[in-house]
Structure formats: C-alpha cells, structure tokens
Amino acid sequence: MARISVVIITRNRREQLRETLTHMTSLPDDPPILVADNGSGDGSADLVAREFPGVRLFRLGENLGAVARNVAVAEVTTPYVAFCDDDTCWQPGALTRAADLLDAHPGLAAVTGRCLVEPGLAEDPITPELRDSPVPGPDWLPGPALLGVMAGLTAVRVRAFHEVGGFSPRMWLGGEEELFALDLAARGWWLCWAEDVVIHHAPSKLRDPRHRRRLGIRNTLWTLLLRRPWRAVFRRGAVVLRSAPADRATAAALLDVVRGLPWVLAERRVVPARVEAGLVLLEEPQRRSAARRYVG
C-alpha cells in the first residue's frame, strides 16, 4: 500500500511540467501523483492527460493558486502527501524517507527537505535558516524544529492538513505556507527539517517577480496581523517594509493589506505563547537571511 502521494500544482508551464512529471513518474518510490492545473491556456492539462495517463488530473476552471493543493488533497487516500511544484523534483528515496519519518513520529505534521538549485546543485539560500533553526523542539524530533515551510519541499500528514483547513484562499499564492505552518504549530503539531530528504529546484523563468514580491509582502504582513501579538506585528512589520524596495509593487502590497484589514481583524487569532516564543527566536536569523530580501 502506498503511504505517500504527490500533489503538483501548475499553470502555463507545459514543457517544464513535462520534465517534472517524467522524473516524478520514474521514481522508485512509485507514489500516486495528482496534478491540479490552475486553468492553464498552453495545453498543460492536455499534455498530462495524453502523456501521463497514470497521473490523476484536476482541470481547474480558474487559477486558484495554492488552494489548488486543497482540491487535490481532498482526493488523496494515503496518510501523507508531498507537495511538488512544476519546477521541483523529489529525488529517489526522498519520499520514502519522509514517509518513514512521519511513520516513526506521530506528533510530526510536516517534513521539509533540503533544496538543491539546478544546474549547479547549490543549496537554496533558505537552507541555513532551516538547518540552524533556533526553535526549541522535543527530544524525539528527528531534525531542527520549524515554524515555517516551503510547500514544494514539504511532506505533510494528511490528517493534520485537514485539521487546519489546508492553505488559505485569502492568501492565494506567495508566502501562503507561513500561515499554514503557524496554524499547525498552534494546534500542537511539530514540523522539522530533514537533510537527507532531497529535492531539486530548477527555477522557472516563466514568472513575474514583481507580482510575486507584491503577494509575498502582502501575505507576510497579513500573517503577522492574523497570528502575532501587536508588539510583534509592529516590530517585524517594520523590518519587512525596510527590506522592500520603495516602488509600485511594494505600494500595491500595502494597499492590498489595508483593503484586507476588515477580514484580517475579524479572523485574528494570536498563536499560543510557546509558538510566539519560537517566532521571536527566528526574527534575527530571518533578518539576516538572503532568502528573505525583497528584490526584483
């Protein structure tokens, strides 16, 4: 019986999706694979149906962003699910290793792997922040404790995913994982990093970096407002804004934040003190992290 499925979300990256699926369908781990196509107009869904008949395909009529993962996970029958973007590839044995860790530790909700960036396979800039995480964790935890994940590098316990409602439709895409991770931690679940769970990333050139930056700033500030005490909102929010270029994308992000204040304040639920203490410890490493600088 399969223990772990793979959910891939995609939009208008047909050729890169073909490469990713060719790799993922050849893995010795042999996972069930589900692809949620976010309303692509380049024939991506047709390619999946034609060339990868063993893959379960969801043809979404619109771009749901990260919420497309929720659609696919609703149909997952394995106890665990690994998320994969159309430009990431889990390496042989990585899925099995993640499933083994989740099997062995019932209190573990998510395992985030080590990302190597193609073509040179250098470690992703986020790696030191994960490997050296200062968040305290229990002795049984098989790796550094985390309070944030990168979805395309992460395997999740399906029960825990459903418990927090998956990814927020409000966040859509771009830093949407932070709220998801905090809600898991707030419910008592643990998340960790595993060096021997390896994923390769070949960053797609088919993206709008300024739009992604706008979404990232917006979602970071919304998550602060939704889950952090007010003193942390102002302290961390100032750091985020100082790191962002003074341009139209940043201004648009701030306007988005203001427009969302009515629902944000209505849904505000501050995390427990234990989780907040870990978030405070993360602030300095995050401030120094090259992966968290808003550029482009």
C-alpha positions in Angstrom: 0.0 0.0 0.0 1.3 3.4 -0.9 2.0 5.7 2.1 2.6 9.0 0.4 1.1 10.7 -2.6 2.4 13.7 -4.6 0.4 16.8 -5.4 1.7 19.1 -8.1 0.1 22.5 -9.0 0.9 24.1 -12.3 -0.1 26.9 -14.6 1.2 27.6 -18.1 4.5 25.8 -17.8 3.8 22.9 -20.1 7.4 22.0 -21.0 8.7 22.2 -17.5 5.7 20.2 -16.3 6.6 17.5 -18.8 10.2 17.3 -17.5 9.0 17.2 -13.9 6.4 14.5 -14.5 8.9 12.4 -16.5 11.1 12.5 -13.4 8.4 12.0 -10.8 6.7 9.1 -12.6 10.0 7.3 -12.9 10.9 7.4 -9.2 11.5 4.0 -7.4 9.2 5.3 -4.6 6.3 5.0 -7.1 3.9 7.4 -5.5 0.4 8.2 -6.7 0.6 11.5 -8.4 -2.1 14.2 -8.7 -1.8 17.3 -10.8 -4.0 20.3 -10.3 -3.9 22.5 -13.4 -4.7 26.1 -12.5 -6.6 27.0 -15.7 -3.6 26.8 -18.0 -4.0 28.2 -21.5 -1.0 26.5 -23.0 -2.3 22.9 -23.2 -0.7 21.7 -19.9 -3.7 19.7 -18.9 -4.0 18.1 -22.3 -0.3 17.1 -22.1 -0.9 15.4 -18.7 -3.9 13.5 -20.0 -2.1 12.4 -23.2 1.4 11.6 -22.0 0.9 10.6 -18.3 -2.4 8.6 -18.2 -1.4 7.2 -14.7 -1.5 10.7 -13.2 -4.7 11.9 -11.8 -5.6 15.2 -13.3 -7.7 18.1 -12.0 -8.7 20.6 -14.7 -9.5 23.7 -12.7 -11.5 26.4 -14.5 -9.6 29.3 -12.9 -6.3 30.0 -11.2 -6.8 29.0 -7.6 -3.2 29.5 -6.7 -2.1 27.4 -3.6 -5.7 26.5 -3.0 -5.4 24.1 -5.9 -3.5 21.9 -3.5 -6.5 21.7 -1.3 -8.6 20.4 -4.2 -6.2 17.6 -4.9 -5.5 16.7 -1.2 -9.3 16.2 -0.8 -8.9 13.2 -3.0 -5.7 11.8 -1.5 -6.1 8.4 0.1 -2.6 7.9 1.5 -1.8 9.1 5.1 0.9 11.5 3.8 1.1 13.9 0.9 4.2 15.6 -0.6 3.8 18.9 -2.4 5.7 19.5 -5.6 5.8 22.5 -7.9 6.1 22.2 -11.6 9.8 23.2 -11.3 10.8 20.9 -8.4 11.7 17.3 -8.4 11.9 15.0 -5.3 15.0 12.8 -5.6 14.9 9.0 -5.5 14.2 7.8 -2.0 13.3 11.2 -0.6 9.5 10.5 -0.5 10.1 7.1 1.2 12.4 8.8 3.8 9.8 11.5 4.5 7.1 8.8 5.0 9.4 6.9 7.3 9.9 9.9 9.5 6.2 10.6 9.6 5.5 7.0 10.4 8.0 7.0 13.3 6.8 10.2 14.9 3.0 10.5 15.3 3.3 14.1 16.6 5.1 15.3 13.4 2.9 17.0 10.9 5.4 18.0 8.2 8.9 17.3 7.0 10.7 19.9 4.8 13.6 18.7 2.7 16.9 20.0 1.6 16.7 22.0 -1.6 19.5 22.0 -4.2 19.1 24.5 -7.0 19.9 23.4 -10.6 22.0 23.5 -12.7 24.9 23.6 -10.2 23.0 22.0 -7.3 24.0 24.7 -4.8 21.9 24.8 -1.6 18.9 27.1 -1.7 19.6 30.3 0.2 16.8 29.4 2.7 18.8 26.3 3.8 20.9 27.8 6.6 17.8 29.3 8.2 16.2 25.8 8.3 19.3 23.8 9.2 20.2 26.2 12.1 16.7 26.9 13.3 16.8 28.1 16.9 13.2 26.9 17.6 13.2 24.6 20.6 11.7 21.2 20.0 11.2 17.9 21.8 14.0 15.3 22.1 12.2 12.9 19.8 12.0 15.4 16.9 14.2 13.9 14.0 15.5 17.3 12.8 15.5 21.0 13.6 12.1 22.3 14.6 10.5 24.7 12.2 7.7 27.3 12.3 7.5 27.7 8.5 7.8 25.5 5.5 8.3 25.8 1.7 5.4 23.8 0.2 7.3 22.4 -2.8 9.9 20.9 -0.4 7.5 19.5 2.2 5.7 16.3 3.0 2.6 16.6 5.3 0.4 14.3 7.3 -2.9 14.5 5.6 -4.9 14.4 8.9 -3.0 17.5 10.1 -3.5 19.2 6.7 -7.3 18.8 7.0 -7.3 19.8 10.7 -6.1 23.3 9.8 -8.1 23.5 6.6 -5.2 23.4 4.2 -4.0 26.6 2.5 -5.9 29.8 3.0 -8.0 31.0 0.0 -7.3 34.6 1.2 -3.5 34.2 0.7 -3.9 32.6 -2.7 -0.2 32.2 -3.5 3.2 33.6 -2.4 4.2 33.0 1.2 1.0 31.2 1.8 2.9 28.5 3.7 3.6 30.7 6.8 0.0 30.9 7.9 -0.4 27.1 7.3 2.6 26.3 9.3 1.7 28.5 12.2 -1.8 27.0 12.4 -0.3 23.5 12.6 2.0 24.6 15.4 -0.8 26.3 17.2 -2.7 23.0 17.3 0.3 21.2 18.9 1.8 19.7 15.7 5.6 19.7 15.1 7.4 20.5 11.9 11.0 19.7 11.1 13.8 19.9 8.5 15.5 16.7 7.2 18.8 17.0 5.4 18.5 13.6 3.8 15.2 14.4 2.1 16.5 16.0 -1.1 14.6 18.0 -3.7 16.0 19.7 -6.8 14.7 23.0 -7.9 15.0 24.4 -11.5 13.5 27.9 -11.0 11.1 28.7 -13.8 11.8 31.7 -15.9 8.0 32.0 -16.6 7.1 34.1 -13.6 6.5 37.8 -12.8 8.9 38.5 -9.9 7.4 41.9 -9.1 3.9 40.4 -8.8 5.2 37.5 -6.7 7.0 40.1 -4.5 3.8 42.0 -4.1 2.0 38.9 -3.0 4.8 37.9 -0.7 4.9 41.2 1.1 1.1 41.2 1.4 0.9 37.7 2.8 3.7 38.2 5.2 2.0 41.3 6.7 -1.4 39.6 6.7 0.1 36.7 8.6 1.6 39.0 11.1 -1.7 40.7 11.7 -3.6 37.4 11.9 -1.3 35.5 14.3 1.2 37.6 16.1 0.8 39.9 19.2 0.6 43.6 18.4 4.2 44.3 19.5 5.5 41.7 17.2 3.3 43.0 14.3 4.9 46.4 14.5 8.4 45.2 15.2 8.5 42.6 12.5 6.4 44.6 10.1 8.9 47.4 10.2 11.7 45.0 9.3 9.7 43.7 6.3 9.0 47.1 5.0 12.6 48.3 5.4 13.7 45.4 3.3 11.3 46.1 0.5 12.1 48.4 -2.4 10.2 51.7 -2.5 8.4 51.0 -5.7 4.9 50.4 -7.2 4.9 46.7 -6.3 5.5 47.5 -2.6 2.9 50.2 -2.7 0.4 47.9 -4.2 1.1 45.3 -1.5 0.5 47.9 1.2 -2.8 48.9 -0.4 -3.8 45.2 -0.5 -3.0 44.9 3.2 -5.2 47.9 4.0 -8.1 46.6 1.9 -7.9 43.3 3.7 -8.0 44.7 7.2 -11.7 44.1 7.8 -11.4 40.3 7.3 -8.0 40.1 8.8 -9.1 41.7 12.1 -12.2 39.6 12.2 -10.2 36.4 11.8 -7.3 37.4 14.0 -6.2 34.5 16.4 -2.9 35.0 18.2 -0.7 31.9 18.4 0.0 30.3 21.8 2.9 31.7 23.9 5.1 28.7 23.1 4.8 29.3 19.3 5.3 33.0 19.7 8.5 32.4 21.7 9.8 30.4 18.8 8.9 33.1 16.3 10.8 35.7 18.4 13.9 33.5 18.2 13.5 33.3 14.5 13.4 37.1 13.9 17.2 37.7 13.9 18.0 34.7 11.6 15.2 35.9 9.3 16.5 39.4 9.3 20.0 38.2 8.2 18.6 35.7 5.6 19.4 36.4 2.0 16.3 34.4 1.1 14.0 36.9 2.7 15.2 40.1 0.9 12.6 41.5 -1.4 14.3 42.3 -4.6 13.4 42.3 -8.3 
